[in-house]
Structures are given as C-alpha cells and as structure tokens.
Amino acid sequence: MPTKTNDQALRERAERVIPNGMYGHMAVRPRLPEAYPQFFERAEGCRLWDVDGNEYIDFICAYGPMIAGYGNPRIRAAADAQRERLDMANGPPAALVEFAEKFTRQVSHAEWAVFAKNGNDATTVCNMIARGRAGKRKILVGETAYHGSQPWANRMSRGTPEEEHVHYPTYRFNDIDHVTAVAEAASGDLAGIVVSTFRHDVPHEQELVDPAFARKVREICDAEDAALILDDVRGGLRLSLDASWSEFGVRPDLSAWGKAIANGEPLAAVLGTDAYRDAAQHVFFTGSFWYQGAPFAAAIETLDVLAETDGPRHMERVGQQLRDGLYEQAQRHGHGIRQSGPPQMPMIKFEDDPKTEKGNAFCAAAMRHGVYLHPWHNMFLSVAHTEDDIAQALEGTDKAFAELS
Amino acid sequence: MPTKTNDQALRERAERVIPNGMYGHMAVRPRLPEAYPQFFERAEGCRLWDVDGNEYIDFICAYGPMIAGYGNPRIRAAADAQRERLDMANGPPAALVEFAEKFTRQVSHAEWAVFAKNGNDATTVCNMIARGRAGKRKILVGETAYHGSQPWANRMSRGTPEEEHVHYPTYRFNDIDHVTAVAEAASGDLAGIVVSTFRHDVPHEQELVDPAFARKVREICDAEDAALILDDVRGGLRLSLDASWSEFGVRPDLSAWGKAIANGEPLAAVLGTDAYRDAAQHVFFTGSFWYQGAPFAAAIETLDVLAETDGPRHMERVGQQLRDGLYEQAQRHGHGIRQSGPPQMPMIKFEDDPKTEKGNAFCAAAMRHGVYLHPWHNMFLSVAHTEDDIAQALEGTDKAFAELS
C-alpha cells in the first residue's frame, strides 16, 4: 500500500483553516476514494508525485490545463523568459498582441480576441457581449451543463437566489425539439444560446454533440439574431486546433476558452466575429491580472507544440489505446463497463453501478498501482502521453480489474 | 520627447485583433493621454520600461498587485522554486495550506481561508457564502463602488439586464442615515453589506471611511444577522497587515482579498469567521487554476517581506513624501491641487478641472519626464519605492508643473 502520511498530516492541518479542509472540485461530494491523495509535490510530463512520493501516470491533467505535459520545457522556458522581463505591469507586453494574432488566425470563426483568467470569466464575458449587442436578455443554457461556478452558472449549491437564473432558461442537450421550444418561448428576447463542446457535465455519461442539433442551434440563432456561444473551455484544443464544432461546419459567433490554452498558466479567452466587435467595445470587463504577460508567452508556445505534434490526433490515438485496453481487460475480467466521450477526454463507468461503488473501488485499486483515473469526471489525455505510458498504465489497470473480481 | 514607435506599431496591430485595440482598464474611456504607452517591455523594483525603452518611476504598481517591487528577488525565487517542482496539478501543493495558516494567523477576524484568481471571484464568493448562511437574498453595495466587472457588480456598461441587480440595493458611502434606511428596506431579507476599504471608485475623489459609519454598518449586520463583507481587494496590505478596518476595531465577518497578496502572481482570497464556516462548506465555488501552486509560494514570501519592512508604514512614509512634495510644487507653481485617500494609495486632482484637462496635461508632462502617475485613478506605492526614488520622481513632477504654467 502506498503511504499517505504526509497527505494525512496536511489534510488535518487544512481542516483547521479551510472549510471542509478543501474548496472547489476536490471538495465536491461524493469525495474521491480514500486512496486519492489531496496534495502533490512534483509533476513532470504525464506523471505526478504526491506529497508522500507516490508516483502516478496521470489521466486528469490538472482537470484539463495540462495538454502538453507538466513542466513542458519549451513552454516553461517561454513563460520564464517573459517573466524575467515583465509579467505584471500597468499594461501588457507585446505577447498579448502576438497571441491574439496567432489564436485568431488559427480559429476559423475568430476575428478578434479578449483575455481573462478563469474559463468562467470567458463564458460570462460572452453572455455580456451577446446581451450588449442584442439589447436582449435571455441566454439559454444546457440543463445541468457546467459553465463555471459564478451565480448565473451555478444551480448546484446554496448561496444563489433563484432570481439570478430568471434569464437563463435551460434546454436539453441534443434535443432539437426541446431547444426549439425553449428558444421560441424566449423569442424576441433571446440574446444567445450557450452550448458545451459536447455533454460532459458531471456525473452524467458523456455524450458527443449530434451535428443536426448543432446545426439547429445555429439556425435558431440566425433566425433570432442571437449569439451562438460555444463553451470550449473544457473541450478546446483536444478535439481540434480550430473551435471544436468546426469539424462539421458549425461556426459560433463567440467562443469561450480556458484551461489548456496556456498549458497550465492561468489564461482564458473569448474569440468573436466582426458582428460582435462593436458590442465587445461597449461592454466593460476586466480583472487585476488580465494583462499578465507569462501566460501569453506560454500560450503562443502551446499552440506551436500542439500544431507540431498534431496534438488532437495524438491525444485521440493514445486515448483510443487506453480505451481499447480497458475494454479488453474488462471483458477478460468479466466486468461490464461503459466508456463515453471522445478518446481524448474519456470517461469510464461500470454497468449496474448507480452509486459508483464499483467505479470507486476500481479507481482506488488503479491508484494503488500508480494510475490516476477518475470514477465520475471525464479524464484528459495530453501530448505528453506516449504509447509506452499507456501500456504501462494498462498494466496497472489490469491488476486493478483483477483485484475487483 | 520619448519615442513611441514600437508602442504605436503594436497599437495598430492590436486594433485589428482586439475590439478597441484593448480591453479592460486600459480601454476605459476617457483613455489615458497620448503620452502613455500601452505596452511594456521590462519591470524591476518600482521602475517600468515601455516597448520603446522609455523608463518610468511607476506609481501604479500594475494597479495594485506590485506591493514589494516588480520581480522582487525573494518572492520571485519562492514562486520559481514552487513552479520548478509543481505549479498546476490535480490538487494543490502544501503551500496552499501553509499560506492559509499564515494568512489566517495574520488577519485577526480570520478563522479560515479559501482561494481564487480574481478579486471579483473573492467578492462573489463572499456574497454566495453570506446568502448561503442566511438563506436571505439582499446584498447591499455602495453606489458606484467597484467590486469587479461581473454582472452583479457592473452597472457601468451595456450587457447586463437590470434584473441582475434587483437584490443589490445601493447605499451612499459614509452616509449613516442612508445605509440605515436601505438596510431597513431590506430587513428580514438582508444577507450582507459589502463595504470598500475606503471610497476609491473612479473617477471620484477618494474618501477615507468614517469609523462611525463603519461601526454603524457592523451594528446593522449584527442586528440583522447579516454578513459585513469587507472588500479589501484594492486596499488590502497597504494600510495594515491586518484587515484594513482593524485599526478602529471593526471586524468583518468575511473579507475579500486579491491584487497585492502574492505581489503580482494571480491569487485572490476570502477570509471568514467560524460563524460562516458551515455556509462556506455548502456553497460551491471553483476554477481551473484555483489550486495553482506558485502564487501560494509567492504569497507566503510577500507576507514575510511586508512584515519585515513594516510595509504599510514604509508606504505611508514615502507616499507622504510624494504628497508633501507635490503640494509644495503646486503651491510654488500656482496650481490648486486636491490630494485624497491614504498616502499609500494617493490620488491627485486639480481644482476647477471638471474634465481632467489639467490633470491629463500634468500627468502627460510627468510621463515625458519619466514619472508614471494617473490623472483619474488612485495610485499605489510599494515597499520598493525609496526616499531617493520619490526625490527623483519629484524632480520630474517639478518640471511637469513648470510646463503646465
């Protein structure tokens, strides 16, 4: 059994000075199984070491940001060089403009960019720009979709009066009739429809977008002169180097990005079309760190690394290798599993496991064999995952399946 | 005249790929005078160099974050050492707990801490926790007070339906009768009152808080079982190493921090009392980068530097030196000026200058003489500003006053 002495000591200290001992996605209930450490000491490539020195092949990638490997030397060097000259100042360094140029060249619908810190900053700014242009109020969001934890996007907990959601009617993902009906009810007051890259809201199984649904949303937005807002914060750059719906030809008016765009340096972005440029000029949004330099330098290099490695296809290939291996092992060990979502962002669920008990037991066993999976959140591949890493991880999951039997 | 060739070229490139050529606080109209560069190349101590190599003694400090000097070697080394081991991962490094322990020991009302990225994240999380505890809805905010640009805090631009402000009634700062009346109107549904450290909302003159007003707000919150939420994002750590209202004995229930706490590494914090711990456990808030390691390492070191240098008193002293010098120069050159706010965060306005024309001309002249002031936003001192730096800056402002005459 891996030791957890230091992790346990830190958890006890944290309990005293942090409500629950932790906030945010590590504090969500149900908590991760006990085998999961809460505190980490080192990260490199696709590997993580916890504060007790246990090593893991990681399939969470910091919940998305790590797309080119923890501490990617090229990206880290670019960020450090910018930091050495200037990180924060009264205005940004040239790297802001260079990244805006590069990112808008790469993403086909984009004619301009603005930047922020959180993915949720980006989705909020999209809503404000959509409303600012239209002079209308309603923003449709997917039922249980995750666009951040700010009040408008947060129906998960106490602390938000229901009036904060009055202009955010919900539609069912991939349900053409439903989104049509909800949009009709908002007709004349419809400022925008926010769509996730695909359905990836916890704890549901993932569901790829039906291109017919995507086209219908585009059609509604065109008819209502409303903004199609693609929330590519979680999915962005893993499925495509363009906006994720570009593969079937549906272009958003506004897209929101975050997580992976600077390989872990804190950066979010909104990309938009010229039709929304004037509105973007008349809506005020900012933050103390929104001109920070190092993340722009990291982002420029991240796009280069992903282009040079054909990143989305690499992640698809190693993700498929993991998926195929897990399928074969589950069959051989007599377990029914359901794997959902794109191979780059896989999810594994056990059949007949409504309380995720099998899932927790399997993932806890995998942890003990050095493989960091997730029992109820989608996982993430990176271009730092090699075929050898996947093969090694599958040795661990094979033992985990065996222990489950 | 300092050249602006590179800055101008970058502005032209930015115009094509960024609405207005810039977003956020540099894009607010009225824009800063033409003498101000938009893009920066290097920063060190209290000095900035723009992309054309012009050097400035800086009194903006990146709008607050830089409190211990740009690139402070100790703080930078601590952040870099953390980055070298681990910055982003599936969970935080030990530095998160160490900073939570250190910060809650330092701030007298604090019994727990949680962290975020933007100051506005912190003010929003305060509201959510206050409402989550009380099961009530109204949050009182100061008229025109600045708590961020998220929709609830943003009445400045298009893009936010007025319904988003229905549960945020406004009171006039330092007006005991008014805040009492507004609170009475919300009685029974009052979850919290958000107060700024002092009145620092642009473009008004700054106004220190009247301790009697502060005590009255505390009294109302006690009577209504509502949260006194101190927004110390801008003022925090410059007036006091404790929460800023501690000097006259008014303790908030929740306080919001950002900007300076990690000397420019992106970090925000909420501190709270035990009465709010349970609510904090039941409200969901998170972001992709909220466990990032380097900012915690920087924040630990920032608190040490500020304690060892008696930071608030140092900034007060050099701020007063600047203020006294400007007063003497204005008198000698025959200009009426009004200086407001604490010396650590000074503001300078010209009398009979409703359109800030004299202010703009003076600040533009100071820029040409290597001194970066601000004509309509409060400024910021740091512990990197020495008496010699102030003396040198005053040589520049003396020439600027002379040119104005």
Chai-1 contact restraints between the chains, C-beta under 6 A:
chainA,res_idxA,chainB,res_idxB,connection_type,confidence,min_distance_angstrom,max_distance_angstrom,comment,restraint_id
A,L10,B,A94,contact,1.0,0.0,6.0,A-B,restraint_1
A,L10,B,V97,contact,1.0,0.0,6.0,A-B,restraint_2
A,R13,B,V97,contact,1.0,0.0,6.0,A-B,restraint_3
A,A14,B,V97,contact,1.0,0.0,6.0,A-B,restraint_4
A,V17,B,A100,contact,1.0,0.0,6.0,A-B,restraint_5
A,V17,B,E101,contact,1.0,0.0,6.0,A-B,restraint_6
A,V17,B,T104,contact,1.0,0.0,6.0,A-B,restraint_7
A,V17,B,W112,contact,1.0,0.0,6.0,A-B,restraint_8
A,I18,B,A100,contact,1.0,0.0,6.0,A-B,restraint_9
A,I18,B,W112,contact,1.0,0.0,6.0,A-B,restraint_10
A,P19,B,W112,contact,1.0,0.0,6.0,A-B,restraint_11
A,P19,B,R277,contact,1.0,0.0,6.0,A-B,restraint_12
A,P19,B,A280,contact,1.0,0.0,6.0,A-B,restraint_13
A,P19,B,Q281,contact,1.0,0.0,6.0,A-B,restraint_14
A,N20,B,Q281,contact,1.0,0.0,6.0,A-B,restraint_15
A,Y23,B,V114,contact,1.0,0.0,6.0,A-B,restraint_16
A,G24,B,T286,contact,1.0,0.0,6.0,A-B,restraint_17
A,G24,B,W290,contact,1.0,0.0,6.0,A-B,restraint_18
A,H25,B,T286,contact,1.0,0.0,6.0,A-B,restraint_19
A,M26,B,G91,contact,1.0,0.0,6.0,A-B,restraint_20
A,Q38,B,G91,contact,1.0,0.0,6.0,A-B,restraint_21
A,F39,B,G91,contact,1.0,0.0,6.0,A-B,restraint_22
A,F39,B,A94,contact,1.0,0.0,6.0,A-B,restraint_23
A,F40,B,L86,contact,1.0,0.0,6.0,A-B,restraint_24
A,F40,B,A89,contact,1.0,0.0,6.0,A-B,restraint_25
A,F40,B,G91,contact,1.0,0.0,6.0,A-B,restraint_26
A,F40,B,P93,contact,1.0,0.0,6.0,A-B,restraint_27
A,R42,B,R85,contact,1.0,0.0,6.0,A-B,restraint_28
A,R42,B,L86,contact,1.0,0.0,6.0,A-B,restraint_29
A,A43,B,L86,contact,1.0,0.0,6.0,A-B,restraint_30
A,A43,B,A89,contact,1.0,0.0,6.0,A-B,restraint_31
A,L48,B,A89,contact,1.0,0.0,6.0,A-B,restraint_32
A,I60,B,N90,contact,1.0,0.0,6.0,A-B,restraint_33
A,A62,B,M88,contact,1.0,0.0,6.0,A-B,restraint_34
A,A62,B,A89,contact,1.0,0.0,6.0,A-B,restraint_35
A,A62,B,N90,contact,1.0,0.0,6.0,A-B,restraint_36
A,P65,B,M88,contact,1.0,0.0,6.0,A-B,restraint_37
A,P65,B,S288,contact,1.0,0.0,6.0,A-B,restraint_38
A,R85,B,R42,contact,1.0,0.0,6.0,A-B,restraint_39
A,L86,B,F40,contact,1.0,0.0,6.0,A-B,restraint_40
A,L86,B,R42,contact,1.0,0.0,6.0,A-B,restraint_41
A,L86,B,A43,contact,1.0,0.0,6.0,A-B,restraint_42
A,M88,B,A62,contact,1.0,0.0,6.0,A-B,restraint_43
A,M88,B,P65,contact,1.0,0.0,6.0,A-B,restraint_44
A,M88,B,G264,contact,1.0,0.0,6.0,A-B,restraint_45
A,A89,B,F40,contact,1.0,0.0,6.0,A-B,restraint_46
A,A89,B,A43,contact,1.0,0.0,6.0,A-B,restraint_47
A,A89,B,L48,contact,1.0,0.0,6.0,A-B,restraint_48
A,A89,B,A62,contact,1.0,0.0,6.0,A-B,restraint_49
A,N90,B,I60,contact,1.0,0.0,6.0,A-B,restraint_50
A,N90,B,A62,contact,1.0,0.0,6.0,A-B,restraint_51
A,G91,B,M26,contact,1.0,0.0,6.0,A-B,restraint_52
A,G91,B,Q38,contact,1.0,0.0,6.0,A-B,restraint_53
A,G91,B,F39,contact,1.0,0.0,6.0,A-B,restraint_54
A,G91,B,F40,contact,1.0,0.0,6.0,A-B,restraint_55
A,P93,B,F40,contact,1.0,0.0,6.0,A-B,restraint_56
A,A94,B,L10,contact,1.0,0.0,6.0,A-B,restraint_57
A,A94,B,F39,contact,1.0,0.0,6.0,A-B,restraint_58
A,V97,B,L10,contact,1.0,0.0,6.0,A-B,restraint_59
A,V97,B,R13,contact,1.0,0.0,6.0,A-B,restraint_60
A,V97,B,A14,contact,1.0,0.0,6.0,A-B,restraint_61
A,A100,B,V17,contact,1.0,0.0,6.0,A-B,restraint_62
A,A100,B,I18,contact,1.0,0.0,6.0,A-B,restraint_63
A,E101,B,V17,contact,1.0,0.0,6.0,A-B,restraint_64
A,T104,B,V17,contact,1.0,0.0,6.0,A-B,restraint_65
A,W112,B,V17,contact,1.0,0.0,6.0,A-B,restraint_66
A,W112,B,I18,contact,1.0,0.0,6.0,A-B,restraint_67
A,W112,B,P19,contact,1.0,0.0,6.0,A-B,restraint_68
A,V114,B,Y23,contact,1.0,0.0,6.0,A-B,restraint_69
A,K117,B,K117,contact,1.0,0.0,6.0,A-B,restraint_70
A,K117,B,N118,contact,1.0,0.0,6.0,A-B,restraint_71
A,N118,B,K117,contact,1.0,0.0,6.0,A-B,restraint_72
A,N118,B,G287,contact,1.0,0.0,6.0,A-B,restraint_73
A,G119,B,S288,contact,1.0,0.0,6.0,A-B,restraint_74
A,M128,B,G159,contact,1.0,0.0,6.0,A-B,restraint_75
A,R131,B,G159,contact,1.0,0.0,6.0,A-B,restraint_76
A,G132,B,R158,contact,1.0,0.0,6.0,A-B,restraint_77
A,G132,B,G159,contact,1.0,0.0,6.0,A-B,restraint_78
A,R137,B,P161,contact,1.0,0.0,6.0,A-B,restraint_79
A,S149,B,F284,contact,1.0,0.0,6.0,A-B,restraint_80
A,S149,B,F285,contact,1.0,0.0,6.0,A-B,restraint_81
A,S149,B,T286,contact,1.0,0.0,6.0,A-B,restraint_82
A,M156,B,F284,contact,1.0,0.0,6.0,A-B,restraint_83
A,S157,B,V283,contact,1.0,0.0,6.0,A-B,restraint_84
A,S157,B,F284,contact,1.0,0.0,6.0,A-B,restraint_85
A,R158,B,G132,contact,1.0,0.0,6.0,A-B,restraint_86
A,R158,B,H282,contact,1.0,0.0,6.0,A-B,restraint_87
A,R158,B,V283,contact,1.0,0.0,6.0,A-B,restraint_88
A,G159,B,M128,contact,1.0,0.0,6.0,A-B,restraint_89
A,G159,B,R131,contact,1.0,0.0,6.0,A-B,restraint_90
A,G159,B,G132,contact,1.0,0.0,6.0,A-B,restraint_91
A,G159,B,V283,contact,1.0,0.0,6.0,A-B,restraint_92
A,P161,B,R137,contact,1.0,0.0,6.0,A-B,restraint_93
A,P161,B,H167,contact,1.0,0.0,6.0,A-B,restraint_94
A,H167,B,P161,contact,1.0,0.0,6.0,A-B,restraint_95
A,G258,B,S288,contact,1.0,0.0,6.0,A-B,restraint_96
A,K259,B,S288,contact,1.0,0.0,6.0,A-B,restraint_97
A,G264,B,M88,contact,1.0,0.0,6.0,A-B,restraint_98
A,P266,B,P266,contact,1.0,0.0,6.0,A-B,restraint_99
A,P266,B,F289,contact,1.0,0.0,6.0,A-B,restraint_100
A,R277,B,P19,contact,1.0,0.0,6.0,A-B,restraint_101
A,A280,B,P19,contact,1.0,0.0,6.0,A-B,restraint_102
A,Q281,B,P19,contact,1.0,0.0,6.0,A-B,restraint_103
A,Q281,B,N20,contact,1.0,0.0,6.0,A-B,restraint_104
A,H282,B,R158,contact,1.0,0.0,6.0,A-B,restraint_105
A,V283,B,S157,contact,1.0,0.0,6.0,A-B,restraint_106
A,V283,B,R158,contact,1.0,0.0,6.0,A-B,restraint_107
A,V283,B,G159,contact,1.0,0.0,6.0,A-B,restraint_108
A,F284,B,S149,contact,1.0,0.0,6.0,A-B,restraint_109
A,F284,B,M156,contact,1.0,0.0,6.0,A-B,restraint_110
A,F284,B,S157,contact,1.0,0.0,6.0,A-B,restraint_111
A,F285,B,S149,contact,1.0,0.0,6.0,A-B,restraint_112
A,T286,B,G24,contact,1.0,0.0,6.0,A-B,restraint_113
A,T286,B,H25,contact,1.0,0.0,6.0,A-B,restraint_114
A,T286,B,S149,contact,1.0,0.0,6.0,A-B,restraint_115
A,G287,B,N118,contact,1.0,0.0,6.0,A-B,restraint_116
A,S288,B,P65,contact,1.0,0.0,6.0,A-B,restraint_117
A,S288,B,G119,contact,1.0,0.0,6.0,A-B,restraint_118
A,S288,B,G258,contact,1.0,0.0,6.0,A-B,restraint_119
A,S288,B,K259,contact,1.0,0.0,6.0,A-B,restraint_120
A,F289,B,P266,contact,1.0,0.0,6.0,A-B,restraint_121
A,W290,B,G24,contact,1.0,0.0,6.0,A-B,restraint_122
